[in-house]
Amino acid sequence: MSDKIIIYQKPTCSKCKATLSILKDSNEEFENINYYEVPLTSNQLRELRDKLGLSVRDMLRSDEKSARSLHLADRNLSDDELIDLMVENPDLIQRPIVVRGNRAVLCRPPENVMKLL
């Protein structure tokens, strides 16, 4: 594969650290994006959803403190509303997400990154 690899991650996340380690060991070039420093837009989240082949709810970290405080489990929100909440609260986004071309994987577990190498 020749498409550039991009990892969207949070530096303090253990799964992100493990995925980064696998990428470094692969000797593949990749771009590392901390989406807390470079926030994702709603359009980027929609593109990631499409590449992942997941629903917006599947991209949501429903066990996060912010998800509980927003009572997301009890609310019937549209995909657009959930995406807007994820843009405003990046802790709600499942991580890490690794993209290569038109494909993406959620690296939970980190070994999922091997699908793109």
N, CA and C of each residue as an Amber inpcrd file, in Angstrom:
protein
   351
   0.8510000  -1.1850000   0.0000000   0.0000000   0.0000000   0.0000000
   0.8890000   1.2380000   0.0000000   0.4630000   2.2330000  -0.7270000
   1.3000000   3.4270000  -0.8050000   0.6340000   4.6550000  -0.1990000
  -0.6340000   4.5360000   0.1960000  -1.3120000   5.6830000   0.7960000
  -0.7070000   6.0170000   2.1460000  -0.6420000   7.3030000   2.4180000
  -0.0930000   7.7770000   3.6870000  -0.9640000   7.3080000   4.8540000
  -0.3260000   6.9070000   5.9180000  -1.0160000   6.4740000   7.1240000
  -1.1490000   7.6730000   8.0560000  -2.3320000   7.8350000   8.6200000
  -2.5910000   8.9030000   9.5960000  -3.2000000   8.2620000  10.8290000
  -2.6620000   8.6120000  11.9910000  -3.2450000   8.1560000  13.2480000
  -3.8080000   9.3660000  13.9870000  -5.0690000   9.2520000  14.3740000
  -5.7330000  10.2700000  15.1950000  -5.7520000   9.7050000  16.6030000
  -5.1240000  10.4270000  17.5380000  -4.9350000   9.8600000  18.8650000
  -4.8510000  10.9140000  19.9540000  -4.8980000  10.4020000  21.1770000
  -4.7170000  11.2050000  22.3930000  -3.4580000  10.6830000  23.0740000
  -2.4600000  11.5370000  23.3040000  -1.1670000  11.0850000  23.8220000
  -1.2010000  10.3170000  25.1410000  -2.1800000  10.5480000  25.9830000
  -2.2230000   9.8690000  27.2750000  -2.9740000   8.5370000  27.2320000
  -3.5210000   8.1910000  26.0890000  -4.3090000   6.9710000  25.9320000
  -3.3890000   5.7610000  25.7410000  -3.5760000   4.7220000  26.5460000
  -2.7120000   3.5370000  26.4630000  -2.8610000   2.8120000  25.1270000
  -4.0570000   2.7290000  24.5900000  -4.2720000   2.0730000  23.2890000
  -3.5960000   2.8770000  22.1800000  -3.6140000   4.1880000  22.3090000
  -2.9400000   5.0580000  21.3300000  -1.4370000   4.8340000  21.3790000
  -0.8780000   4.7690000  22.5840000   0.5600000   4.5480000  22.7330000
   0.9640000   3.2050000  22.1340000   0.1630000   2.1760000  22.3780000
   0.4730000   0.8440000  21.8490000   0.3820000   0.8280000  20.3210000
  -0.6230000   1.5050000  19.7720000  -0.7740000   1.5710000  18.3190000
   0.3860000   2.3360000  17.7000000   0.7820000   3.4440000  18.3190000
   1.9400000   4.2010000  17.8360000   3.1990000   3.3420000  17.8350000
   3.3630000   2.5260000  18.8440000   4.5190000   1.6460000  18.9210000
   4.5290000   0.6520000  17.7560000   3.3850000   0.0890000  17.4380000
   3.2800000  -0.8370000  16.3050000   3.6150000  -0.1090000  15.0050000
   3.0970000   1.0910000  14.8470000   3.3840000   1.8650000  13.6370000
   4.8760000   2.1750000  13.5230000   5.4920000   2.5790000  14.6200000
   6.9280000   2.8820000  14.6010000   7.7370000   1.6410000  14.2330000
   7.3620000   0.5010000  14.7930000   8.0710000  -0.7500000  14.5110000
   7.8820000  -1.2180000  13.0700000   6.8040000  -0.7670000  12.4280000
   6.5080000  -1.2040000  11.0570000   7.4200000  -0.5310000  10.0210000
   8.0980000   0.5300000  10.4250000   8.9360000   1.3290000   9.5260000
   8.1450000   1.9970000   8.4020000   6.8370000   2.0550000   8.5420000
   5.9930000   2.7920000   7.5980000   5.9930000   4.2620000   8.0220000
   5.9440000   5.1450000   7.0400000   5.8020000   6.5660000   7.3680000
   4.3560000   6.8190000   7.7700000   4.1850000   7.6670000   8.7720000
   2.8220000   8.0050000   9.1820000   2.7980000   9.4020000   9.7740000
   1.6070000   9.9700000   9.7430000   1.3600000  11.2760000  10.3530000
   0.6170000  11.0370000  11.6600000   1.0930000  11.6680000  12.7080000
   0.5390000  11.5150000  14.0430000  -0.2380000  12.7780000  14.3880000
  -1.5530000  12.6510000  14.5440000  -2.3840000  13.8160000  14.8530000
  -3.0250000  13.6580000  16.2290000  -2.6440000  14.5530000  17.1170000
  -3.2690000  14.6470000  18.4380000  -4.5250000  15.4930000  18.2380000
  -5.6900000  14.8560000  18.2530000  -6.9110000  15.6120000  17.9450000
  -7.3880000  16.4920000  19.0970000  -6.6040000  16.5850000  20.1410000
  -6.8720000  17.5800000  21.1840000  -6.1610000  18.8910000  20.8290000
  -5.0380000  18.7760000  20.1220000  -4.3210000  19.9680000  19.6670000
  -4.8200000  20.4340000  18.3070000  -5.1910000  19.4840000  17.4680000
  -5.7190000  19.7790000  16.1270000  -7.1140000  19.1580000  16.0830000
  -8.1170000  19.9030000  16.5390000  -9.4590000  19.3400000  16.6660000
 -10.0330000  18.8660000  15.3280000 -10.7790000  17.7720000  15.4130000
 -11.4780000  17.2580000  14.2480000 -12.7290000  18.0880000  13.9950000
 -13.0380000  18.2790000  12.7300000 -14.2620000  18.9800000  12.3530000
 -15.3840000  17.9610000  12.1790000 -16.5940000  18.4530000  12.0920000
 -17.7270000  17.5520000  11.8700000 -17.5810000  16.8330000  10.5260000
 -17.0880000  17.5180000   9.5010000 -16.8930000  16.8690000   8.2040000
 -15.8250000  15.7760000   8.2900000 -14.7570000  16.0160000   9.0320000
 -13.7230000  14.9910000   9.2050000 -14.2830000  13.7750000   9.9310000
 -15.1200000  13.9990000  10.9410000 -15.7230000  12.8720000  11.6580000
 -16.6490000  12.0700000  10.7460000 -17.3730000  12.7480000   9.8790000
 -18.2310000  12.0380000   8.9210000 -17.3900000  11.1970000   7.9530000
 -16.2800000  11.7660000   7.4910000 -15.3800000  11.0190000   6.6060000
 -14.7970000   9.8080000   7.3270000 -14.3990000   9.9910000   8.5760000
 -13.8690000   8.8670000   9.3490000 -14.9360000   7.7950000   9.5420000
 -16.1540000   8.1880000   9.8260000 -17.2570000   7.2280000   9.9770000
 -17.4010000   6.3900000   8.7130000 -17.3820000   7.0680000   7.5670000
 -17.5330000   6.3540000   6.3020000 -16.3750000   5.3940000   6.0520000
 -15.1580000   5.8310000   6.3350000 -13.9880000   4.9820000   6.1180000
 -13.9550000   3.8110000   7.1040000 -14.4290000   4.0430000   8.3200000
 -14.4800000   2.9920000   9.3260000 -15.5960000   1.9920000   9.0460000
 -16.6510000   2.4670000   8.3870000 -17.8150000   1.6120000   8.1690000
 -18.5930000   1.3670000   9.4500000 -18.5320000   2.3360000  10.3490000
 -19.2160000   2.2400000  11.6330000 -20.3470000   3.2640000  11.7030000
 -21.2510000   3.0490000  12.6320000 -22.2600000   4.0640000  12.9070000
 -21.6270000   5.1370000  13.7890000 -22.2510000   6.2830000  13.8500000
 -21.7590000   7.3490000  14.7250000 -21.7870000   6.8620000  16.1780000
 -22.8150000   6.1340000  16.5600000 -22.8990000   5.5990000  17.9390000
 -21.7270000   4.6740000  18.2440000 -21.2710000   3.9010000  17.2300000
 -20.1310000   3.0060000  17.4330000 -18.8280000   3.7760000  17.6070000
 -18.7880000   5.0070000  17.1410000 -17.5980000   5.8530000  17.2940000
 -17.5920000   6.5870000  18.6330000 -18.6690000   6.4600000  19.3680000
 -18.8650000   7.1940000  20.6130000 -18.3330000   6.4090000  21.8020000
 -17.5420000   7.0710000  22.6220000 -17.0560000   6.4700000  23.8740000
 -18.1240000   6.7110000  24.9430000 -19.0940000   5.8110000  25.0020000
 -20.2390000   6.0010000  25.8910000 -19.8910000   5.8150000  27.3650000
 -18.7120000   5.2290000  27.6540000 -18.3200000   5.0310000  29.0480000
 -17.5430000   6.2100000  29.6240000 -17.3040000   7.2150000  28.8070000
 -16.5880000   8.4130000  29.2670000 -17.4270000   9.2040000  30.2660000
 -16.7390000   9.8470000  31.1770000 -17.4120000  10.7020000  32.1730000
 -18.2780000  11.7580000  31.4850000 -17.7510000  12.3570000  30.4170000
 -18.5210000  13.3980000  29.7180000 -19.7830000  12.8250000  29.0760000
 -19.7420000  11.5860000  28.6160000 -20.9400000  10.9580000  28.0450000
 -21.9970000  10.7550000  29.1220000 -21.5380000  10.3410000  30.2860000
 -22.4860000  10.1610000  31.3920000 -23.0620000  11.4940000  31.8450000
 -22.2150000  12.5180000  31.9350000 -22.7130000  13.8200000  32.3940000
 -23.6710000  14.4530000  31.3810000 -23.5020000  14.1050000  30.1100000
 -24.4150000  14.6020000  29.0700000 -25.6570000  13.7070000  28.9090000
 -25.6960000  12.6120000  29.6770000 -26.8140000  11.6530000  29.6440000
 -27.0770000  11.1400000  28.2300000 -25.9980000  10.8280000  27.5110000
 -26.1330000  10.4130000  26.1190000 -26.9040000   9.1030000  25.9660000
 -26.7800000   8.2160000  26.9210000 -27.4860000   6.9410000  26.8360000
 -28.9960000   7.1240000  26.9130000 -29.4230000   8.2000000  27.5470000
 -30.8530000   8.4420000  27.7470000 -31.4690000   9.3580000  26.6920000
 -30.6470000   9.8310000  25.7680000 -31.1360000  10.8010000  24.7840000
 -31.1620000  10.1770000  23.3940000 -32.1900000  10.5010000  22.6510000
 -32.3160000  10.0170000  21.2840000 -31.8090000  11.1140000  20.3480000
 -30.4950000  11.1410000  20.1430000 -29.8680000  12.1930000  19.3510000
 -29.6000000  11.7140000  17.9310000 -29.6910000  12.6210000  16.9990000
 -29.3790000  12.3040000  15.6050000 -27.8690000  12.1490000  15.4440000
 -27.4580000  11.5680000  14.3160000 -26.0260000  11.4560000  14.0290000
 -25.3680000  12.8250000  14.0160000 -26.0200000  13.8000000  13.4060000
 -25.4510000  15.1500000  13.3470000 -25.2760000  15.7390000  14.7460000
 -26.2470000  15.5140000  15.6110000 -26.1350000  16.0240000  16.9870000
 -24.9940000  15.3310000  17.7320000 -24.8500000  14.0230000  17.5300000
 -23.7590000  13.2950000  18.1810000 -22.4060000  13.7600000  17.6630000
 -22.3060000  13.9720000  16.3610000 -21.0530000  14.4630000  15.7860000
 -20.7150000  15.8280000  16.3540000 -21.6980000  16.7090000  16.4440000
 -21.4560000  18.0330000  17.0270000 -20.9510000  17.9110000  18.4630000
 -21.5190000  16.9830000  19.2310000 -21.0670000  16.7800000  20.6120000
 -19.6390000  16.2370000  20.6500000 -19.2920000  15.3680000  19.6980000
 -17.9260000  14.8310000  19.6510000 -16.9240000  15.9130000  19.2780000
 -17.3260000  16.8280000  18.4040000 -16.4410000  17.9420000  18.0480000
 -16.1940000  18.8110000  19.2850000 -17.2520000  19.0620000  20.0430000
 -17.1430000  19.9020000  21.2410000 -16.4450000  19.1790000  22.3980000
 -16.5570000  17.8480000  22.4360000 -16.0220000  17.0360000  23.5350000
 -15.2070000  15.8780000  22.9530000 -13.9570000  16.1050000  22.5860000
 -13.1730000  15.0520000  21.9210000 -13.0020000  13.7740000  22.7410000
 -13.2070000  13.8340000  24.0500000 -13.1440000  12.6120000  24.8530000
 -14.2150000  11.6090000  24.4350000 -15.2360000  12.0700000  23.7320000
 -16.3180000  11.1860000  23.3050000 -15.9520000  10.3400000  22.0860000
 -14.8310000  10.6330000  21.4430000 -14.4460000   9.9340000  20.2150000
 -13.6340000   8.6880000  20.5650000 -14.0640000   7.5400000  20.0190000
 -13.2800000   6.3150000  20.1750000 -11.8950000   6.5490000  19.5940000
 -10.8950000   5.9360000  20.2000000  -9.5280000   6.1540000  19.7580000
  -8.6750000   4.9300000  20.0430000  -7.5720000   4.8360000  19.3390000
  -7.1180000   5.6310000  18.2030000  -7.7790000   5.1680000  16.9090000
  -7.8080000   6.0790000  15.9530000  -8.3030000   5.7720000  14.6170000
  -7.1260000   5.9240000  13.6680000  -6.8910000   4.8950000  12.8620000
  -5.8070000   4.9310000  11.8900000  -6.4220000   4.8450000  10.4980000
  -5.9570000   5.7380000   9.6230000  -6.4790000   5.8460000   8.2620000
  -5.3620000   5.5740000   7.2710000  -5.7290000   4.8750000   6.2150000
  -4.8270000   4.6910000   5.0810000  -5.6910000   4.6920000   3.8260000
  -5.5780000   5.7700000   3.0550000  -6.3910000   5.8850000   1.8470000
  -7.8650000   5.9720000   2.1920000  -8.6550000   5.0870000   1.5940000
 -10.1000000   5.0850000   1.8150000 -10.5320000   4.1420000   2.9330000
  -9.5610000   3.6120000   3.6610000  -9.8660000   2.6800000   4.7430000
  -9.4140000   3.2500000   6.0780000 -10.1090000   2.8370000   7.1190000
  -9.7320000   3.2350000   8.4750000 -10.0790000   2.0980000   9.4190000
  -9.3480000   2.0310000  10.5230000  -9.6500000   1.0540000  11.5620000
  -9.6040000   1.7370000  12.9170000 -10.4760000   1.2800000  13.7690000
 -10.4560000   1.6750000  15.1690000  -9.5230000   0.6830000  15.8560000
  -8.4670000   1.1680000  16.4370000  -7.4230000   0.2950000  16.9830000
  -7.6810000  -0.0540000  18.4320000  -8.7830000  -0.6990000  18.6480000
  -9.1670000  -1.2610000  19.9270000  -9.5390000  -2.7050000  19.6440000
  -8.5960000  -3.6050000  19.6820000  -7.2400000  -3.5360000  20.2230000
  -6.2480000  -2.9090000  19.2540000  -5.0980000  -2.4900000  19.7600000
  -4.0960000  -1.8410000  18.9240000  -3.6590000  -2.6650000  17.7100000
  -3.7070000  -3.9770000  17.8260000  -3.2840000  -4.8540000  16.7230000
  -4.1570000  -4.7050000  15.4830000  -5.3050000  -4.0720000  15.6170000
  -6.1530000  -3.8230000  14.4420000  -5.4180000  -3.0120000  13.3780000
  -4.4010000  -2.2620000  13.7820000  -3.6440000  -1.4430000  12.8310000
  -2.9880000  -2.3270000  11.7710000  -2.7310000  -3.5790000  12.0740000
  -2.0820000  -4.4880000  11.1320000  -2.9230000  -4.6690000   9.8680000
  -4.2120000  -4.4300000   9.9440000  -5.0940000  -4.5390000   8.7720000
  -4.7310000  -3.5140000   7.7000000  -4.0340000  -2.4510000   8.0900000
  -3.6650000  -1.3810000   7.1490000  -2.1970000  -1.4210000   6.7630000
  -1.4330000  -2.3220000   7.3440000   0.0100000  -2.3800000   7.0440000
   0.3110000  -3.4100000   5.9670000
